[in-house]
Amino acid sequence: MSQFKPGNQIGAAGRPKGSRNKLDSHAYACALAHVKHKRGDPAPEEYALTSLWIALDTTLKTQPAQYVKSILSMLPREVQMDYTVTRLSEIDKLISAFEDQIALAEEQEHGPH
């Protein structure tokens, strides 16, 4: 087995910026689709029977706080703030949708407050 020796340039550049492997791409796309999914609507065909979709669905229903933590953990640690006001309003809508889903899940679990 060959070893990497000092000065070796193979792989020095690393993965090109912005590229993801197929699993990353699928996981991010599935999680995004799940976050945008409206309760009661059928799941998107490409994700409906995947283990990840089912796991996200189960976690949202049984542990909504953990669901949010899991989704948030997928977000980058640093965010560049060069987005337009339109982009920020989209983020506000997503946050509001999260809050609505959590409230609904908690209400179903514990009954109305």
C-alpha positions as CSV (number, residue, x, y, z in Angstrom):
1,M,0.0,0.0,0.0
2,S,1.4,3.4,-1.0
3,Q,1.7,6.1,1.6
4,F,1.3,9.8,1.1
5,K,4.8,11.3,1.6
6,P,5.8,15.0,2.2
7,G,5.3,17.1,-0.9
8,N,2.7,14.8,-2.4
9,Q,0.3,16.9,-4.6
10,I,-2.3,14.3,-5.2
11,G,-5.6,15.6,-3.8
12,A,-3.9,18.8,-2.6
13,A,-6.8,20.9,-4.0
14,G,-9.4,18.8,-2.3
15,R,-13.0,18.7,-3.4
16,P,-14.0,21.7,-5.6
17,K,-15.8,24.4,-3.6
18,G,-19.6,23.9,-3.7
19,S,-19.5,20.2,-4.8
20,R,-21.3,17.5,-2.8
21,N,-21.4,13.8,-3.2
22,K,-24.5,12.1,-4.3
23,L,-25.6,11.2,-0.8
24,D,-25.2,14.8,0.4
25,S,-27.2,16.1,-2.5
26,H,-30.0,13.6,-2.0
27,A,-30.1,14.2,1.8
28,Y,-30.3,18.0,1.4
29,A,-32.9,17.8,-1.4
30,C,-35.0,15.4,0.6
31,A,-34.8,17.5,3.8
32,L,-35.6,20.7,1.9
33,A,-38.6,19.0,0.3
34,H,-39.7,17.7,3.7
35,V,-39.4,21.2,5.3
36,K,-41.5,22.7,2.4
37,H,-44.0,19.8,2.4
38,K,-47.6,20.7,3.5
39,R,-49.2,18.3,5.9
40,G,-52.0,16.3,4.2
41,D,-50.4,16.6,0.7
42,P,-48.9,13.5,-0.7
43,A,-45.1,13.3,-0.4
44,P,-43.1,14.0,-3.5
45,E,-42.8,10.8,-5.5
46,E,-39.0,10.8,-5.6
47,Y,-38.8,10.8,-1.8
48,A,-42.1,9.3,-0.6
49,L,-40.8,5.8,0.2
50,T,-37.2,6.6,1.1
51,S,-35.9,5.8,4.6
52,L,-34.9,9.4,5.0
53,W,-38.4,10.8,4.3
54,I,-39.9,8.3,6.6
55,A,-37.4,9.1,9.4
56,L,-38.0,12.8,9.0
57,D,-41.8,12.3,9.1
58,T,-41.5,10.1,12.2
59,T,-39.2,12.5,14.0
60,L,-41.4,15.5,13.2
61,K,-44.5,13.7,14.6
62,T,-42.8,12.2,17.7
63,Q,-40.0,14.6,18.5
64,P,-40.6,18.0,16.8
65,A,-37.8,19.8,18.7
66,Q,-35.3,17.1,17.6
67,Y,-36.6,17.5,14.0
68,V,-35.9,21.2,14.0
69,K,-32.4,20.5,15.6
70,S,-31.7,18.0,12.9
71,I,-32.7,20.3,10.1
72,L,-30.8,23.2,11.6
73,S,-27.7,21.1,12.0
74,M,-27.6,20.7,8.2
75,L,-27.4,24.4,7.7
76,P,-24.0,26.1,7.3
77,R,-22.4,27.5,10.5
78,E,-21.6,30.8,8.7
79,V,-24.1,32.6,6.6
80,Q,-23.2,35.5,4.2
81,M,-25.7,38.3,4.7
82,D,-25.7,39.5,1.1
83,Y,-29.3,38.4,0.4
84,T,-32.0,40.7,-0.7
85,V,-35.1,41.5,1.4
86,T,-37.0,39.0,-0.7
87,R,-34.6,36.2,0.4
88,L,-35.0,37.2,4.1
89,S,-38.8,37.1,3.7
90,E,-38.5,33.6,2.3
91,I,-36.5,32.6,5.4
92,D,-39.1,34.2,7.7
93,K,-41.8,32.1,5.9
94,L,-39.8,28.9,6.5
95,I,-39.3,29.8,10.1
96,S,-43.1,30.4,10.4
97,A,-43.8,27.1,8.7
98,F,-41.5,25.3,11.2
99,E,-43.2,27.0,14.1
100,D,-46.6,26.0,12.8
101,Q,-45.5,22.4,12.3
102,I,-44.1,22.2,15.8
103,A,-47.2,23.7,17.3
104,L,-49.5,21.3,15.4
105,A,-47.3,18.3,16.3
106,E,-47.3,19.3,20.0
107,E,-51.1,19.9,19.9
108,Q,-51.6,16.5,18.5
109,E,-49.3,14.9,21.0
110,H,-50.5,16.8,24.2
111,G,-53.9,18.1,23.2
112,P,-54.9,21.9,22.9
113,H,-53.5,24.2,25.5
